[in-house]
Amino acid sequence: MQIIVNYRVDPKVAAALLPAQFRPRIVNGHAVGGLLVRGDTVEYRIAVESGAYLLNSESGPLVAEEKPSQVYASFAGEETVDVSVRPARAWRSGLFGDASSAARFAGAVAAVPVAIDWVRSSFFTRLGASADCALLTA
């Protein structure tokens, strides 16, 4: 199981994080940041015109709990992540029209749209980014 949280990032902030040959991919006026939590790894990405650029990846102890009504994960490395999602009754996104579009954007063949109870990421907080939407993938 993987949790993907998409963030709305200021395009100028995203561009400053990338090498000169990459440009952030802009969706509805925002650059798209991605937080990927899986196994014992947390990845921080920025979508670029040619795919995704991995900004940072950390491995370490990940506390995760999966219940029918909630998935929770917490990671404390150089960065900290704390996220709780649950099945979506109403899925909303300022970046994507629907969950299928978000899944295709993330390169996921199949994804379950989930509502964010809460998400805290020290990495994306420093960027002034806003959590937009989340998905669970296999």
C-alpha positions in Angstrom: 0.0 0.0 0.0 1.2 3.5 -0.8 -0.3 6.9 0.1 0.1 9.7 -2.4 -0.6 13.2 -1.3 -0.6 15.9 -4.0 0.3 19.5 -3.0 -0.3 22.8 -4.6 3.1 24.6 -4.8 3.9 28.1 -6.0 5.4 27.7 -9.5 8.3 30.0 -8.6 9.1 28.1 -5.4 9.0 24.8 -7.4 11.2 26.2 -10.2 13.9 27.3 -7.6 14.1 23.7 -6.3 14.8 22.2 -9.8 18.0 22.1 -11.9 17.9 24.6 -14.8 17.0 22.0 -17.4 13.7 21.1 -15.7 10.5 23.2 -15.6 7.7 22.5 -13.2 4.5 21.1 -14.7 1.7 23.6 -14.1 -1.8 22.4 -13.4 -4.6 25.0 -12.8 -1.9 27.7 -12.0 0.0 25.6 -9.5 3.1 23.4 -9.6 2.4 19.9 -8.3 4.3 18.5 -5.4 4.0 14.9 -4.4 4.5 13.1 -1.1 4.8 9.3 -1.5 4.7 7.1 1.6 5.4 3.4 1.1 7.1 0.6 3.0 9.8 2.3 5.0 10.4 5.1 2.5 9.1 8.6 2.1 9.7 10.5 -1.1 9.2 14.2 -1.9 8.7 15.1 -5.6 7.9 17.9 -7.9 6.1 17.2 -11.2 8.1 18.4 -14.2 7.1 18.6 -17.8 8.8 15.3 -18.6 7.6 13.4 -15.5 8.5 13.7 -11.9 11.7 15.0 -10.2 12.7 13.3 -7.0 13.7 16.1 -4.5 14.5 13.9 -1.5 14.0 10.3 -0.4 14.3 9.0 3.2 14.2 5.5 4.6 13.7 4.7 8.2 11.1 3.5 10.8 7.6 4.2 9.5 4.7 3.7 11.8 1.6 2.6 9.8 -1.8 1.3 10.6 -4.4 0.2 8.1 -8.0 -0.2 9.2 -11.1 -0.4 7.0 -12.0 3.2 7.9 -8.6 4.8 8.1 -5.0 4.5 7.0 -2.4 6.3 9.2 1.3 6.7 8.7 4.0 8.6 10.6 7.6 9.0 9.7 10.4 10.8 11.6 13.7 11.2 9.7 15.4 14.4 8.6 11.8 15.4 7.7 8.7 14.5 9.5 5.4 13.2 8.0 2.1 12.5 9.7 -0.8 11.6 7.5 -4.3 10.1 8.1 -6.7 9.3 5.2 -10.0 7.5 5.0 -12.4 6.4 2.3 -13.7 9.4 0.4 -17.4 10.2 0.5 -16.8 13.3 -1.5 -13.3 13.6 -3.2 -12.2 17.2 -3.9 -9.2 18.6 -5.6 -8.2 22.1 -6.9 -5.7 20.5 -9.2 -7.6 17.6 -10.9 -11.1 17.2 -12.1 -11.5 13.7 -10.6 -9.6 11.0 -8.9 -9.0 9.1 -12.2 -7.2 12.2 -13.6 -5.1 12.4 -10.4 -4.2 8.7 -10.6 -3.2 9.0 -14.3 -1.1 12.1 -13.4 0.7 10.1 -10.7 1.3 7.2 -13.1 -0.9 4.9 -11.1 -2.8 2.1 -13.0 -5.3 1.8 -10.2 -5.9 4.1 -7.2 -8.5 4.6 -4.5 -9.5 8.2 -3.8 -9.3 9.0 -0.1 -10.2 12.0 2.0 -7.4 13.6 4.0 -8.1 13.7 7.8 -4.8 15.5 8.3 -1.4 15.7 6.8 1.7 17.3 8.1 4.9 17.3 6.2 7.8 19.4 7.4 9.2 19.5 3.9 6.1 20.8 2.2 5.3 23.2 5.1 8.7 24.9 4.5 7.7 25.4 0.9 4.4 27.0 1.9 2.6 24.3 -0.1 -1.1 23.3 0.5 -2.2 19.7 0.5 -4.7 19.2 -2.3 -5.8 15.5 -2.6 -4.7 12.0 -1.8 -4.8 8.5 -3.3 -4.1 5.0 -2.1 -2.3 2.7 -4.6 -1.1 -0.9 -4.5 
